[in-house]
Amino acid sequence: MLESLFSELEDLLWGLGIISFAIVGLLILPKKFSDKLGQHPLILTIMFFSILYMVIKVFN
């Protein structure tokens, strides 16, 4: 029982790590690149779903 709890905790930490890395990566982008990225919502949507896909893969 304790082993499964640690396994689930490890998966949770991996998911939080991926999401945190993505957020920090987007925050440190140069302003010029960030403005260009904001003008293309399709690219932002693709980035969102790729991050979501990585998190789902970690939990499966």
C-alpha positions in Angstrom: 0.0 0.0 0.0 2.8 2.4 0.9 4.6 1.5 -2.3 1.6 2.4 -4.5 1.3 5.7 -2.6 5.0 6.6 -3.3 4.5 5.6 -7.0 1.5 7.9 -7.3 3.4 10.7 -5.5 6.3 10.3 -8.0 3.9 10.6 -10.9 2.4 13.7 -9.4 5.8 15.3 -9.0 6.7 14.5 -12.6 3.5 16.1 -13.8 4.1 19.2 -11.6 7.7 19.3 -12.8 6.7 19.3 -16.5 4.0 22.0 -15.9 6.4 24.1 -13.9 9.1 23.9 -16.5 6.6 24.9 -19.2 5.4 27.9 -17.2 9.0 29.1 -16.4 10.0 28.6 -20.0 7.2 30.8 -21.2 7.9 33.4 -18.5 11.6 33.9 -19.5 10.8 34.3 -23.2 12.0 37.7 -24.6 9.2 40.2 -24.9 9.6 40.4 -28.7 9.1 36.6 -29.1 6.3 36.6 -26.5 4.4 39.2 -28.4 4.8 37.3 -31.7 3.7 34.1 -29.9 0.6 35.9 -28.6 -0.4 36.8 -32.1 -0.7 33.2 -33.2 -3.2 31.3 -31.0 -2.8 28.1 -33.0 0.8 27.8 -31.8 -0.2 28.4 -28.2 -2.9 25.8 -28.6 -0.5 23.3 -30.0 2.0 24.0 -27.1 -0.8 23.6 -24.5 -1.9 20.3 -25.9 1.6 19.0 -26.2 2.3 19.8 -22.5 -1.0 18.2 -21.6 -0.1 15.1 -23.6 3.2 14.8 -21.8 1.6 15.0 -18.4 -1.0 12.4 -19.4 1.8 10.1 -20.6 3.5 10.4 -17.2 0.4 9.4 -15.4 -0.2 6.4 -17.6 
